[in-house]
Amino acid sequence: MNAKLKLPLIALFLCCTLTQIHAQKKDNNATIKRSLAFQRYQTSNLNFEAENPFFPMFSYAITTGLGYKTTTEDDALISKKLTAYTGPSNVPQLVRLRKQQQPLRAAYYLRHALEGFEENTTYRDVTSPIKIGDTYHIWYSKSWGVPPVGQKNGSQESYQDIKNNWKRIYSWDFVSIWHATSKDTYNWKEEGMALEPGPTDSFDDRCVFTPDILVANGKYYLYYQVAKSPHVYREGPHSIAMAWADNPNGPWHKSKKPILTPSEPGHFDSKKVHDPSIIVKGGKYYLYYKGDGDHENRKQFGEPFYIGWGVAVADNPEGPFVKSELNPVVAGGHEVVIFPYKSGVCGMLRQGPELYSMQYAKDGLNFEMVSHVTDVPHAGTFFRQGKFKDIDKYPAKLPTWGLSHSYRLGSREAFIIRYDVNFKKLKH
């Protein structure tokens, strides 16, 4: 072929090839799937205030046995305030309490002192309560020792190396998972430690914490967050592990490795996956989690993205869990606060661009705004009537109460509280 003819043909071939590559890239970008929540985030479409009024109302109550040691009858400060607030009607009162109010609920609003609380001990991140016979069971994160001393002064050895003699970096450092029971959901009895961190250099040698519970196939499953030493809070990595038992009292058998780990750099969950919460839907197990990425360069689909919820789905409680291609399915949120309703999933957010919103996803993936919500509980969990059943076959009712943690006045330590929740009106 003539050399002069070759050059135009080569140029034409290169031009067509580049055009095809560009078109393919465009098509690939067009096929990237994004959840409804991420689409709202990209378009800054957060004008839900006018359409969605406040409707969930929370009423909180102190519980005994999980951080608060005494009873309301023996608490001089509460007794004094109760007398004042339920006194003669002609006396001006800042808060007027109805006589029939549950005493522990009144105590939550009235108490402003540290006496009666267990010092230098944190109770937090409780599982959804479950009921077996006439007894309620919960599992929760517990840490103790000296007050939190910060990253610079804290211990960096593993849990087993300096057991019970550590300096916590923050209040939820050197954490183990404990078990408690109750007959009335207000007064709890600790049954002892369920899980503690593993041997030195294992993936969970620092902390096991933030659990959730599932009952399936005649077994009990705990899903929980793990961390190893040395522990740098912002750097992670944090993963999610699983343990199972034939009995709520154990013994618990840990998974040999985490069941969910951080994604590659550039994703919203590239540093940490934590706060697991699980729901059964369509014969599959939906594991919701909070993702945290590189604090210097957090991205998702090229967008700057700071905090959100993802979901990983499995055919069995043991996994394997596969992250949804729609992740992140919620923009913001901090702790994962969810519950099943009908055949979908509700979530409540108290952080991020959609803070103080309640959202609902019929498919468990695409969350729509349905309401404002005040007083979102810290790491709140609900007694779920549809907790262990497939919600596609057995639609769930709205919960009426749950458990959370709260912080004592003037202290970084937390304790477990109970709350009632009243849903006035539903859009969906």
C-alpha positions in Angstrom: 0.0 0.0 0.0 1.2 3.5 -0.8 2.9 5.1 2.3 0.9 8.3 1.7 -2.3 6.4 1.8 -1.3 4.5 5.0 -1.0 7.6 7.2 -4.6 8.9 6.7 -5.9 5.3 7.3 -3.9 5.0 10.5 -5.1 8.4 11.7 -8.7 7.4 10.9 -8.3 4.2 12.8 -6.9 5.9 15.9 -9.7 8.5 15.8 -12.4 5.8 15.6 -10.7 3.9 18.4 -10.5 6.9 20.7 -14.1 7.7 19.9 -15.2 4.2 20.9 -13.1 4.3 24.1 -14.7 7.7 25.0 -18.2 6.3 24.2 -17.5 3.2 26.3 -16.3 5.3 29.2 -19.4 7.5 28.9 -21.6 4.3 28.8 -19.8 2.9 31.9 -20.3 6.1 33.8 -24.0 6.1 32.8 -24.4 2.6 34.2 -22.9 3.3 37.6 -25.8 2.9 40.0 -26.4 5.3 42.8 -28.8 5.1 45.7 -31.6 7.7 46.1 -29.8 9.0 49.2 -26.6 9.6 47.2 -28.5 11.2 44.4 -30.0 13.7 46.9 -26.5 14.3 48.2 -25.1 15.0 44.7 -27.9 17.4 43.8 -28.1 19.0 47.3 -31.8 18.2 47.2 -32.4 18.5 50.9 -35.6 20.5 50.9 -37.6 17.9 52.9 -38.5 20.3 55.8 -41.7 21.7 54.3 -43.0 18.3 53.3 -42.2 16.2 56.3 -43.3 17.3 59.8 -42.0 16.0 63.1 -43.8 12.9 64.2 -41.7 10.4 66.3 -41.7 11.4 69.9 -39.3 9.9 72.5 -39.7 9.7 76.2 -36.5 8.6 78.1 -36.0 6.8 81.4 -33.0 5.8 83.5 -32.5 2.1 84.0 -30.8 0.5 87.0 -28.0 -2.0 86.8 -26.2 -0.7 83.7 -24.3 2.3 84.9 -26.8 3.7 87.5 -26.4 1.6 90.7 -29.0 2.7 93.1 -32.8 2.9 93.0 -35.0 6.0 92.8 -36.3 5.4 96.3 -32.8 5.5 97.7 -31.7 8.5 95.6 -31.9 11.6 97.8 -31.5 14.0 94.9 -34.3 12.5 92.9 -36.6 12.2 96.0 -36.0 15.9 96.7 -36.8 17.0 93.2 -39.8 14.7 92.8 -41.3 16.3 95.9 -40.7 19.8 94.5 -42.0 19.0 91.0 -45.1 17.2 92.1 -45.8 19.6 95.0 -48.6 22.1 95.5 -50.2 23.4 92.3 -49.8 27.0 93.5 -46.0 26.7 93.6 -44.2 27.8 90.4 -42.4 24.8 88.8 -40.0 24.5 85.9 -41.2 21.0 85.1 -44.6 19.6 86.1 -44.7 15.8 86.3 -47.8 13.8 86.2 -48.2 11.5 89.3 -48.6 8.4 87.1 -45.2 9.0 85.4 -42.9 6.0 85.7 -40.4 6.9 88.5 -37.3 5.9 86.4 -38.6 8.1 83.5 -38.9 11.0 85.9 -35.4 10.3 87.2 -33.9 10.7 83.7 -35.2 14.3 83.5 -34.5 15.3 87.1 -31.1 13.9 87.9 -28.1 16.1 87.5 -25.4 14.6 89.8 -22.7 11.9 89.5 -23.6 10.1 92.8 -25.3 6.8 92.1 -23.4 6.2 88.9 -20.6 3.8 88.4 -17.4 5.8 88.1 -14.9 5.3 85.2 -17.1 2.7 83.5 -18.9 3.0 80.3 -22.0 1.1 79.2 -23.0 1.8 75.6 -24.0 0.5 72.1 -26.6 -2.0 73.2 -28.2 -4.6 71.0 -31.8 -4.8 70.1 -33.5 -6.3 73.1 -34.8 -9.9 72.6 -37.3 -11.8 74.7 -37.0 -15.5 75.6 -39.8 -16.7 77.7 -40.5 -14.0 80.3 -37.0 -12.6 80.3 -35.4 -9.9 78.1 -31.8 -10.2 77.0 -29.4 -7.6 75.7 -25.6 -7.4 74.9 -23.6 -4.2 75.1 -20.2 -2.6 75.0 -18.5 -2.2 78.4 -15.1 -0.6 79.3 -13.6 0.4 82.6 -10.4 1.6 84.3 -9.0 5.0 84.6 -10.8 8.0 83.0 -10.1 8.4 79.3 -6.7 10.1 78.9 -6.4 10.8 75.2 -4.4 9.4 72.3 -1.1 10.8 73.6 -1.3 9.3 77.1 -3.3 6.2 76.4 -2.0 2.6 76.5 -1.2 1.0 73.1 -0.7 -2.6 74.3 -3.3 -5.1 73.5 -6.2 -6.0 75.8 -4.7 -9.3 77.0 -1.2 -7.8 77.6 -2.3 -5.3 80.2 -5.7 -6.8 81.2 -7.6 -4.6 83.7 -4.6 -2.2 84.0 -4.9 0.0 80.9 -5.2 3.7 80.3 -8.1 4.2 77.9 -7.6 6.6 75.0 -11.4 7.4 75.0 -14.3 6.1 77.0 -15.1 3.2 74.5 -11.5 1.9 74.4 -10.4 -1.6 75.6 -14.0 -2.8 75.2 -15.6 -6.2 75.7 -19.2 -7.3 75.2 -21.4 -8.1 78.2 -24.8 -9.7 78.7 -27.7 -8.6 80.9 -31.2 -9.7 81.6 -34.4 -8.1 82.9 -38.0 -9.0 83.7 -39.4 -5.5 83.2 -36.9 -3.7 80.9 -36.1 -1.0 83.5 -34.1 -3.0 86.1 -31.3 -5.0 84.6 -28.9 -7.7 86.0 -25.5 -8.2 84.5 -24.9 -11.9 83.6 -21.2 -11.4 82.9 -18.9 -11.0 79.9 -20.0 -12.7 76.7 -17.0 -11.8 74.5 -13.6 -10.3 75.1 -10.8 -9.3 72.7 -8.6 -12.0 71.3 -4.9 -12.9 71.8 -2.2 -10.4 71.0 -1.7 -9.7 67.3 -5.2 -11.1 66.4 -7.6 -9.0 64.4 -9.6 -8.2 67.6 -6.8 -7.9 70.2 -7.9 -4.4 71.3 -11.7 -4.1 71.3 -14.8 -6.1 70.6 -17.8 -3.7 70.7 -21.0 -2.2 69.3 -22.9 -5.6 68.9 -26.2 -6.5 67.4 -28.1 -9.8 67.9 -29.9 -12.1 65.5 -31.8 -15.4 66.2 -31.8 -17.7 63.2 -31.7 -21.4 62.5 -31.9 -22.3 66.2 -28.8 -20.3 67.0 -27.9 -16.9 68.4 -25.6 -14.6 66.3 -23.7 -11.6 67.6 -22.3 -9.2 64.9 -19.8 -6.7 66.3 -17.0 -4.2 65.6 -13.4 -5.1 66.2 -10.1 -3.2 66.5 -6.5 -4.1 67.1 -3.5 -2.5 68.7 -1.8 -0.1 68.3 -5.0 1.9 68.1 -5.1 5.3 66.3 -8.7 6.3 66.3 -8.9 8.2 63.0 -6.7 5.6 61.1 -8.5 2.4 61.9 -8.8 -0.1 60.5 -12.1 -1.3 62.1 -13.9 -4.4 60.8 -17.0 -6.4 61.7 -16.8 -9.9 63.0 -19.4 -12.5 64.1 -19.9 -15.0 66.9 -22.5 -17.7 67.4 -23.9 -19.7 70.3 -26.6 -22.3 70.9 -27.7 -20.5 74.1 -28.0 -16.8 75.0 -25.7 -17.5 77.9 -23.0 -18.9 75.6 -20.4 -20.2 75.1 -19.8 -18.0 72.0 -17.8 -19.2 69.1 -16.0 -16.4 67.2 -15.5 -16.2 63.4 -11.9 -17.0 62.4 -11.7 -13.7 60.5 -13.8 -10.6 60.1 -17.0 -11.0 58.0 -16.8 -7.4 56.6 -13.7 -5.3 56.1 -13.0 -1.7 54.8 -13.1 -1.1 51.0 -10.3 0.1 48.8 -9.0 3.7 49.2 -11.4 6.2 47.6 -14.5 4.8 49.1 -16.6 6.2 51.9 -15.8 3.1 54.0 -12.1 2.7 53.3 -10.9 3.0 56.9 -13.7 1.6 59.1 -16.9 -0.5 58.9 -18.7 -0.5 62.2 -22.0 -0.2 64.1 -23.6 -3.4 62.5 -27.3 -3.9 62.6 -29.1 -6.8 60.8 -32.5 -7.4 59.2 -33.9 -10.4 57.4 -35.6 -9.6 54.1 -36.5 -11.7 51.0 -34.7 -14.7 52.4 -31.5 -12.8 52.8 -29.6 -11.1 55.6 -29.1 -7.4 55.3 -26.2 -6.1 57.4 -26.3 -2.4 57.7 -23.1 -0.6 58.9 -21.5 2.8 59.2 -18.6 3.6 56.9 -15.7 5.9 57.6 -13.0 6.8 55.1 -9.7 8.6 54.8 -10.1 11.8 56.7 -7.8 13.6 54.3 -9.4 12.5 51.0 -12.7 10.8 51.5 -14.5 10.2 48.2 -17.4 8.3 46.7 -18.0 8.3 42.9 -15.6 11.2 42.7 -17.6 13.3 45.2 -16.3 14.4 48.6 -18.2 12.2 51.1 -17.7 12.1 54.8 -20.0 9.7 56.6 -22.8 7.3 55.6 -24.3 3.9 55.9 -23.7 1.0 53.7 -25.3 -2.5 53.5 -23.9 -5.9 52.8 -26.1 -8.9 51.9 -25.7 -12.6 52.5 -27.8 -15.8 51.9 -26.8 -17.1 55.4 -26.2 -15.6 58.8 -22.5 -16.6 58.6 -22.0 -14.9 55.3 -20.3 -14.3 53.0 -21.6 -10.7 53.0 -21.4 -8.8 49.8 -21.5 -5.0 49.8 -24.3 -3.5 47.8 -23.3 -1.7 44.6 -25.6 1.1 45.7 -23.5 2.0 48.8 -23.7 4.4 50.5 -27.4 3.9 50.9 -27.7 6.7 53.5 -25.9 10.0 53.6 -24.8 10.8 57.1 -26.3 9.1 60.2 -23.4 8.3 62.6 -24.6 5.3 64.6 -26.9 3.0 62.6 -30.3 3.4 64.1 -32.8 1.2 62.1 -35.8 -0.9 62.5 -38.1 -2.9 60.1 -41.5 -1.6 59.3 -43.9 -3.4 57.0 -41.6 -5.0 54.5 -39.1 -2.2 54.5 -36.5 -0.5 56.7 -36.6 2.7 58.6 -33.5 4.7 59.7 -33.1 7.7 62.0 -30.1 10.1 61.5 -28.6 12.5 63.9 -25.5 13.6 61.9 -24.6 14.6 58.4 -26.3 16.5 55.6 -29.7 14.8 56.3 -29.4 15.0 60.1 -32.6 14.8 62.2 -34.5 13.0 59.5 -36.3 9.7 59.5 -36.0 7.7 56.2 -37.7 4.6 54.8 -36.6 2.1 52.1 -39.2 -0.3 50.8 -36.4 -2.3 49.1 -34.0 -1.8 52.1 -31.6 0.1 49.8 -33.2 3.3 48.4 -34.1 5.5 51.4 -36.7 8.3 51.0 -37.3 11.1 53.5 -40.4 10.6 55.5 -40.1 12.8 58.6 -38.1 15.1 60.8 -37.3 13.5 64.2 -36.2 15.1 67.4 -34.1 13.6 70.2 -32.7 10.8 68.0 -31.3 8.3 70.6 -27.6 7.7 70.7 -27.0 4.3 69.1 -30.7 3.5 69.7 -32.0 0.0 69.2 -35.7 -1.1 69.2 -37.6 -4.1 70.5 -38.5 -5.3 67.0 -41.6 -7.5 66.7 -40.4 -8.5 63.2 -36.7 -8.8 64.2 -36.1 -12.4 63.5 -38.7 -13.1 60.8 -38.4 -12.4 57.1 -40.2 -9.1 56.8 -41.3 -9.8 53.2 -43.3 -12.8 54.6 -44.1 -11.3 58.0 -44.4 -7.5 57.7 -43.2 -5.7 60.9 -45.2 -3.3 63.1 -43.8 -0.1 64.4 -41.8 -0.4 67.6 -43.0 1.1 70.8 -39.8 1.1 72.9 -36.1 0.6 72.8 -32.7 1.1 74.5 -29.9 3.6 74.0 -27.0 5.1 75.9 -26.7 8.6 77.4 -23.9 10.5 78.9 -23.7 11.6 82.6 -23.6 15.3 83.2 -19.9 16.4 83.5 -18.6 13.0 82.5 -17.5 11.3 79.3 -18.8 8.0 80.6 -22.2 6.6 79.4 -25.0 4.4 80.8 -27.9 2.5 79.3 -31.3 4.1 79.2 -34.8 3.0 78.1 -37.2 5.0 75.9 -40.7 4.9 74.6 -41.4 6.1 71.1 -44.7 7.4 69.8 -45.3 7.6 66.0 -48.1 10.2 65.4 -48.4 9.9 61.6 -46.8 8.1 58.8 -46.3 9.2 55.2 -45.7 5.6 53.9 
